[in-house]
Amino acid sequence: MTSPSADIAVVGAGILGLATAFELQRRGARVTLYETGRPGQGQSAGQSRIFRHAHADPRLVDYAVTARGIWREWS
């Protein structure tokens, strides 16, 4: 068995996993990204999105409502 060639492993190549891997790599880390399917096709797609509306700051509620509307247009 060989020694690992990455500093960090990111599991899942959805939008969060890809963004995390990108940022870590941009900062100089050696990153290995693991995904069972095509990147962006797992939890990054479909009807499983959660838009949290319970914020103390009304601006965040407005952002969430807007984001949800845009998501519905895209899906």
C-alpha positions as CSV (number, residue, x, y, z in Angstrom):
1,M,0.0,0.0,0.0
2,T,1.3,3.4,-0.9
3,S,1.2,6.5,1.3
4,P,-1.7,9.0,0.6
5,S,-0.9,11.7,-1.9
6,A,-3.5,14.1,-0.4
7,D,-3.5,16.2,2.7
8,I,-7.3,16.3,2.8
9,A,-10.1,14.0,1.6
10,V,-13.4,15.6,0.6
11,V,-16.3,13.1,0.4
12,G,-19.1,14.1,-2.0
13,A,-18.8,16.1,-5.2
14,G,-21.9,18.2,-4.9
15,I,-21.7,21.9,-4.9
16,L,-20.5,22.1,-1.3
17,G,-17.9,19.3,-1.8
18,L,-16.6,20.9,-5.0
19,A,-16.5,24.4,-3.5
20,T,-14.7,23.0,-0.5
21,A,-12.1,21.1,-2.5
22,F,-11.6,24.1,-4.8
23,E,-10.9,26.5,-1.9
24,L,-8.7,24.0,0.0
25,Q,-6.7,23.5,-3.2
26,R,-6.5,27.2,-3.9
27,R,-5.0,27.6,-0.4
28,G,-2.3,25.0,-1.2
29,A,-3.7,21.8,0.2
30,R,-3.4,18.5,-1.7
31,V,-7.1,17.4,-2.0
32,T,-8.6,14.1,-3.1
33,L,-12.3,14.3,-3.9
34,Y,-14.4,11.1,-3.6
35,E,-17.8,10.7,-5.4
36,T,-19.8,7.6,-6.2
37,G,-21.5,9.1,-9.3
38,R,-21.0,12.0,-11.6
39,P,-20.0,15.2,-9.8
40,G,-23.0,17.5,-9.2
41,Q,-25.6,14.8,-9.8
42,G,-26.1,13.4,-6.3
43,Q,-27.5,15.7,-3.6
44,S,-26.7,18.7,-5.7
45,A,-29.7,17.9,-7.9
46,G,-33.3,17.0,-7.3
47,Q,-36.0,18.0,-4.8
48,S,-34.0,17.6,-1.6
49,R,-33.0,21.2,-1.1
50,I,-33.7,22.8,2.2
51,F,-34.1,26.6,2.3
52,R,-33.9,27.7,6.0
53,H,-36.4,30.5,6.7
54,A,-36.0,30.7,10.5
55,H,-33.5,33.6,10.7
56,A,-33.4,36.4,13.3
57,D,-32.2,38.8,10.5
58,P,-35.1,39.6,8.1
59,R,-32.7,40.1,5.3
60,L,-31.6,36.5,5.5
61,V,-35.3,35.4,5.3
62,D,-35.7,37.5,2.2
63,Y,-32.5,35.9,0.7
64,A,-33.8,32.4,1.4
65,V,-37.2,33.2,-0.1
66,T,-35.5,34.6,-3.2
67,A,-33.2,31.7,-3.5
68,R,-36.0,29.2,-3.2
69,G,-37.9,31.0,-6.0
70,I,-34.9,30.9,-8.3
71,W,-34.3,27.2,-7.5
72,R,-37.9,26.4,-8.5
73,E,-37.4,28.2,-11.8
74,W,-34.2,26.2,-12.5
75,S,-35.6,22.8,-11.5
